[in-house]
C-alpha cells in the first residue's frame, strides 16, 4: 500500500499538465503550418479573400501563445520543476515564441498577397517562391516532429534543411534583382516578392531555433549561435 498517495497524485497530475502543454504546442504548430501554406497559396493565386483570412487568423495564433505561456507560468509557480522538467517548460516557452513569430511572417506574406492583387500579376519567380514555401513548411513540420518525439537526430535534420532554405533564398534574391534590372516596371511587384521570400527564410530560421531547443531539452546543452559541426557534436555526445 502506498504510504504517500498524495505525493503520487501530485506527480501524476504534474505529468498530465506537462503533456497538456506539449499537446497545445503541437496544436499551435499545426495552425502555424496551415498559415504558411495558405499565405503562399494566396500569393500564388492572387486570392485576396484567403490572404485576409490568414491575416485574421494571426490573432488566434497570438492567443494560443498567451494561453500556453500562462500555463507554463502556473506550472513554474505551483510545481517548481527541476532538471529535465524545468528544461521542458523552458523549451515550451521558447518554442511558442518562435511559433508566434512564424505566424507573424505568414501574416506578412498574406499582406504582400493582398498588395499584389492591386497590381498586374506576373508569373515570373512564382513557381520558385512556391517551391521555397514547400521547403519551409516541411522544415517547420520536421521541427515540430522533433519536438513531439524529443528526437535530436530529427533536430539535426532541421538544422541541415535550414541551410538548404538559405541557399534557395539567396538564389531567389539574385533572380529577383535580375527581374528588376531587365524591366524596371516590375520593381513594385518584385519588391513584394522579395519581402515574401525574406519572410519564408526567416520562418526557416525560427524552425531551426525550435530544433535547437529540442537538443537543449535532451542534452542540456545550449547550441544557439554555434556551427552545425558543434551542434552535431553536442547532440550526439554522451
C-alpha positions as CSV (number, residue, x, y, z in Angstrom):
1,X,0.0,0.0,0.0
2,X,1.3,3.5,-0.9
3,X,2.4,5.3,2.2
4,X,2.2,8.7,0.5
5,X,-0.7,8.7,-2.0
6,X,-0.9,12.5,-2.1
7,X,2.6,12.7,-3.4
8,X,1.8,10.2,-6.1
9,X,-1.3,12.1,-7.1
10,X,0.6,15.3,-7.4
11,X,3.2,13.7,-9.5
12,X,0.6,12.1,-11.8
13,X,-1.2,15.5,-12.2
14,X,2.1,17.2,-13.0
15,X,2.6,14.7,-15.8
16,X,-0.9,15.5,-17.1
17,X,-0.2,19.2,-17.0
18,X,3.1,18.8,-18.9
19,X,1.5,16.6,-21.5
20,X,-1.4,19.0,-22.0
21,X,1.1,21.9,-22.5
22,X,3.1,19.8,-25.0
23,X,-0.1,18.9,-27.0
24,X,-1.1,22.6,-27.1
25,X,2.3,23.5,-28.5
26,X,1.8,20.9,-31.3
27,X,-1.7,22.2,-32.0
28,X,-0.3,25.7,-32.3
29,X,2.4,24.4,-34.6
30,X,-0.2,22.8,-36.8
31,X,-2.1,26.0,-37.1
32,X,1.1,27.9,-38.0
33,X,1.9,25.4,-40.7
34,X,-1.5,26.0,-42.2
35,X,-1.0,29.7,-42.1
36,X,2.2,29.4,-44.1
37,X,0.6,27.2,-46.7
38,X,-2.5,29.4,-47.1
39,X,-0.5,32.6,-47.2
40,X,1.6,31.2,-50.0
41,X,-1.5,29.9,-51.9
42,X,-3.0,33.4,-51.6
43,X,0.3,34.9,-53.0
44,X,0.4,32.4,-55.9
45,X,-3.3,32.6,-56.9
46,X,-3.9,36.3,-56.2
47,X,-6.6,35.2,-53.7
48,X,-7.4,38.3,-51.6
49,X,-10.1,36.5,-49.5
50,X,-7.7,33.8,-48.4
51,X,-5.0,36.3,-47.7
52,X,-7.3,38.3,-45.5
53,X,-8.3,35.1,-43.7
54,X,-4.6,34.4,-42.9
55,X,-4.3,37.9,-41.5
56,X,-7.4,37.5,-39.3
57,X,-6.2,34.1,-38.1
58,X,-2.9,35.5,-36.8
59,X,-4.9,36.8,-33.8
60,X,-5.7,33.1,-32.9
61,X,-2.1,32.2,-33.1
62,X,-1.3,35.0,-30.7
63,X,-4.0,33.9,-28.3
64,X,-2.6,30.4,-28.3
65,X,0.9,31.7,-27.4
66,X,-0.5,33.8,-24.5
67,X,-2.6,30.9,-23.1
68,X,0.4,28.4,-23.2
69,X,2.7,30.9,-21.7
70,X,0.3,31.5,-18.8
71,X,0.0,27.7,-18.3
72,X,3.8,27.4,-18.2
73,X,3.9,30.3,-15.6
74,X,1.4,28.4,-13.5
75,X,3.4,25.2,-13.7
76,X,6.6,27.0,-12.7
77,X,4.8,28.6,-9.7
78,X,3.0,25.5,-8.5
79,X,5.4,22.7,-9.3
80,X,8.8,24.4,-9.1
81,X,10.1,21.8,-11.6
82,X,13.8,20.8,-11.7
83,X,16.2,19.2,-14.1
84,X,14.5,17.8,-17.3
85,X,11.0,19.0,-16.3
86,X,12.4,22.5,-16.0
87,X,14.1,22.2,-19.4
88,X,10.8,21.1,-20.9
89,X,8.9,24.1,-19.6
90,X,11.7,26.4,-20.8
91,X,11.8,24.7,-24.2
92,X,8.0,25.1,-24.5
93,X,8.2,28.8,-23.7
94,X,10.9,29.4,-26.2
95,X,9.2,27.3,-28.9
96,X,5.8,29.1,-28.7
97,X,7.7,32.4,-29.1
98,X,9.2,31.2,-32.3
99,X,5.9,29.7,-33.5
100,X,4.2,33.1,-32.8
101,X,6.9,34.8,-34.9
102,X,6.4,32.3,-37.7
103,X,2.8,33.2,-37.6
104,X,3.8,36.9,-38.0
105,X,5.9,36.1,-41.0
106,X,3.0,34.2,-42.6
107,X,0.8,37.2,-42.0
108,X,3.4,39.4,-43.8
109,X,3.2,37.1,-46.8
110,X,-0.5,37.4,-46.7
111,X,-0.3,41.1,-46.7
112,X,2.1,41.1,-49.6
113,X,-0.5,38.9,-51.4
114,X,-3.2,41.5,-50.7
115,X,-0.9,44.2,-52.0
116,X,-0.2,42.3,-55.2
117,X,-3.9,41.9,-56.0
118,X,-3.8,45.7,-56.7
119,X,-1.2,45.3,-59.5
120,X,-0.8,43.4,-62.7
121,X,0.0,39.8,-62.0
122,X,3.2,38.2,-63.2
123,X,4.2,34.5,-63.1
124,X,7.9,35.4,-63.0
125,X,9.5,33.7,-60.0
126,X,6.2,32.5,-58.5
127,X,7.0,28.8,-59.0
128,X,10.3,29.3,-57.3
129,X,8.6,31.0,-54.4
130,X,6.1,28.1,-54.1
131,X,9.0,25.6,-54.1
132,X,10.7,27.6,-51.3
133,X,7.4,27.7,-49.3
134,X,7.1,23.9,-49.6
135,X,10.6,23.5,-48.3
136,X,9.9,25.8,-45.4
137,X,6.7,24.1,-44.4
138,X,8.5,20.8,-44.4
139,X,11.2,22.3,-42.2
140,X,8.6,23.6,-39.7
141,X,6.8,20.2,-39.8
142,X,10.1,18.4,-39.0
143,X,11.0,20.8,-36.2
144,X,7.6,20.1,-34.6
145,X,8.1,16.4,-35.2
146,X,11.5,16.6,-33.4
147,X,9.8,18.4,-30.5
148,X,6.9,15.9,-30.3
149,X,9.3,12.9,-30.3
150,X,12.1,14.6,-28.4
151,X,14.4,13.5,-31.3
152,X,17.8,15.1,-31.6
153,X,18.5,13.4,-34.9
154,X,15.4,15.0,-36.4
155,X,16.5,18.3,-34.9
156,X,19.8,18.0,-36.7
157,X,18.0,17.2,-39.9
158,X,16.1,20.5,-39.5
159,X,19.4,22.4,-39.0
160,X,20.7,21.0,-42.2
161,X,17.5,21.7,-44.1
162,X,17.6,25.3,-42.9
163,X,20.9,25.7,-44.7
164,X,19.2,24.4,-47.9
165,X,16.5,27.0,-47.4
166,X,19.1,29.7,-47.1
167,X,20.7,28.7,-50.4
168,X,17.4,28.7,-52.1
169,X,16.6,32.1,-50.7
170,X,19.9,33.6,-51.9
171,X,19.3,32.2,-55.4
172,X,15.8,33.7,-55.5
173,X,17.1,37.1,-54.4
174,X,19.5,37.1,-57.3
175,X,16.7,36.2,-59.6
176,X,14.5,39.0,-58.3
177,X,17.3,41.5,-58.8
178,X,17.7,40.3,-62.4
179,X,13.9,40.8,-63.0
180,X,14.1,44.4,-61.8
181,X,17.2,45.2,-63.8
182,X,15.7,43.8,-67.0
183,X,12.3,45.5,-66.6
184,X,12.1,48.4,-64.1
185,X,8.3,48.3,-64.4
186,X,8.4,45.1,-62.3
187,X,10.1,46.8,-59.3
188,X,7.0,47.2,-57.2
189,X,5.8,43.7,-57.8
190,X,9.2,42.1,-57.3
191,X,9.8,44.1,-54.1
192,X,6.6,42.4,-52.7
193,X,8.0,39.1,-53.8
194,X,11.4,39.9,-52.1
195,X,9.6,40.6,-48.8
196,X,7.7,37.4,-49.1
197,X,10.8,35.2,-49.7
198,X,12.5,37.0,-46.9
199,X,9.6,36.1,-44.6
200,X,10.0,32.4,-45.7
201,X,13.7,32.5,-45.0
202,X,13.0,33.9,-41.5
203,X,10.5,31.1,-40.9
204,X,13.2,28.6,-41.6
205,X,15.4,30.3,-39.0
206,X,12.6,30.1,-36.4
207,X,12.2,26.4,-37.2
208,X,15.9,25.9,-36.6
209,X,15.6,27.6,-33.3
210,X,12.9,25.1,-32.3
211,X,15.3,22.3,-33.3
212,X,17.9,23.8,-31.0
213,X,15.5,23.8,-28.1
214,X,15.0,20.1,-28.6
215,X,18.7,19.5,-28.3
216,X,18.8,21.6,-25.2
217,X,15.9,19.7,-23.7
218,X,17.6,16.3,-24.3
219,X,21.2,17.1,-23.7
220,X,21.0,20.2,-21.5
221,X,23.4,21.9,-24.0
222,X,22.8,25.4,-25.4
223,X,23.5,25.1,-29.1
224,X,22.4,28.5,-30.2
225,X,24.9,30.6,-32.2
226,X,27.2,27.6,-32.8
227,X,28.3,26.0,-36.0
228,X,26.5,23.0,-37.4
229,X,29.5,20.8,-36.6
230,X,29.5,21.8,-32.9
231,X,25.7,21.3,-32.8
232,X,26.1,17.8,-34.1
233,X,28.8,17.0,-31.6
234,X,26.7,18.2,-28.7
235,X,23.6,16.4,-29.9
236,X,25.3,13.1,-30.4
237,X,27.6,13.3,-27.4
238,X,27.1,11.1,-24.4
